[in-house]
Amino acid sequence: MKDRSGTEARSGELNTIIGKGTKIKGNLNVQNSLRIDGSVVGDVHSTDTVIVGKDGEVQGQVKGKHVLLAGRVKGNIIASERVYLESKASIQGDIRATRLVVDEGAIFDGKCNMGEGKSLLQQDNQN
């Protein structure tokens, strides 16, 4: 999947999918990339890309290398590289990332802190 700039939106292998209608309560730690089209109540951590589809919802912290949001997140997002908010995305929480892309129509209710990727993750581990 490529974004408007023509760069890869996800760089790792997509090996975990939470399907539409699936509800999970608890924290998720995933190697490689993850796509959520269902509902997760808990923190989500991926070593690569987290994709929250248009029907997806997360109530908790989302952390990964890249975060692509088309659905809803109620919690903070931490990305060592980029966060991409599509036009139907909604986030209630803070974003920490190296780069932030926001499409027109996306809802972002929170603060944004942009800095170097590794330092962002180190700051998070200290908190």
C-alpha positions in Angstrom: 0.0 0.0 0.0 1.4 3.4 -1.0 0.5 6.8 0.4 0.3 10.1 -1.6 4.1 10.5 -1.5 4.5 7.2 -3.2 6.3 5.6 -0.2 5.4 2.3 1.3 2.8 2.7 4.0 4.0 -0.5 5.7 7.3 -2.1 5.4 7.0 -5.4 7.2 5.1 -8.6 6.7 1.4 -8.4 7.7 1.0 -11.5 9.7 -1.8 -10.6 12.2 -5.3 -9.5 11.4 -8.1 -8.8 13.9 -11.2 -9.2 11.7 -14.3 -7.1 11.6 -16.7 -8.2 14.4 -13.9 -9.5 16.6 -13.6 -8.1 20.1 -10.4 -8.4 22.1 -9.8 -7.3 25.7 -6.2 -7.3 26.7 -2.8 -6.1 25.5 -1.4 -7.2 22.1 2.3 -7.5 21.3 2.9 -8.4 17.7 6.0 -9.2 15.7 5.9 -7.5 12.2 2.7 -5.8 11.1 -0.9 -5.9 12.4 -4.2 -4.9 11.0 -7.2 -4.2 13.2 -10.7 -4.2 11.7 -12.4 -5.2 14.9 -12.3 -3.8 18.4 -9.4 -3.9 20.9 -9.6 -2.7 24.5 -6.0 -2.7 25.6 -2.6 -1.5 24.5 -1.3 -2.5 21.0 2.4 -2.8 20.3 3.9 -3.9 17.0 7.6 -4.1 15.9 6.5 -2.6 12.5 3.2 -1.2 11.2 -0.2 -1.0 13.0 -3.1 -0.5 10.6 -6.5 0.4 12.1 -9.0 -0.1 9.3 -12.1 2.1 8.8 -14.2 -0.3 11.0 -11.4 -0.8 13.5 -11.4 0.7 17.1 -8.7 0.7 19.8 -9.2 1.9 23.4 -5.6 2.0 24.6 -2.1 3.0 23.6 -1.0 2.2 20.0 2.8 1.8 19.5 4.8 0.8 16.4 7.2 1.9 13.7 4.3 3.2 11.5 0.7 3.8 12.5 -2.0 4.0 9.7 -5.3 5.1 11.1 -8.6 5.0 9.2 -10.8 4.0 12.2 -10.9 5.2 15.8 -8.4 5.3 18.6 -9.1 6.5 22.2 -5.6 6.6 23.6 -2.1 7.8 22.7 -0.2 6.8 19.6 3.6 6.5 19.6 5.4 5.8 16.3 9.1 5.7 15.8 8.6 6.9 12.2 5.2 8.0 10.9 1.6 8.4 11.8 -0.9 8.7 8.9 -4.5 9.8 9.7 -6.9 9.1 6.8 -9.9 11.3 6.2 -12.4 9.2 8.3 -9.9 8.7 11.2 -10.6 9.8 14.7 -8.2 10.0 17.6 -8.8 11.2 21.2 -5.3 11.2 22.6 -1.8 12.5 22.0 0.5 11.6 19.2 4.3 11.2 19.3 6.0 10.5 16.0 8.8 11.6 13.7 6.3 12.5 10.9 2.6 13.1 10.9 0.3 13.1 7.9 -3.3 14.2 8.3 -5.9 14.0 5.5 -8.7 16.6 5.4 -11.6 15.4 7.5 -9.6 13.5 10.1 -10.4 14.2 13.7 -7.5 14.7 16.1 -8.3 15.8 19.7 -5.0 15.9 21.5 -1.4 17.1 21.4 1.4 16.2 19.0 5.1 15.8 19.8 7.5 15.3 16.9 11.1 14.3 17.3 13.6 11.6 16.4 12.1 8.0 16.3 14.5 6.3 18.7 14.3 9.1 21.2 10.5 9.0 21.1 10.5 5.3 22.0 13.2 5.8 24.7 11.1 8.7 26.2 8.1 6.4 26.3 10.0 3.6 28.1 11.1 6.0 30.8 7.5 7.0 31.6 
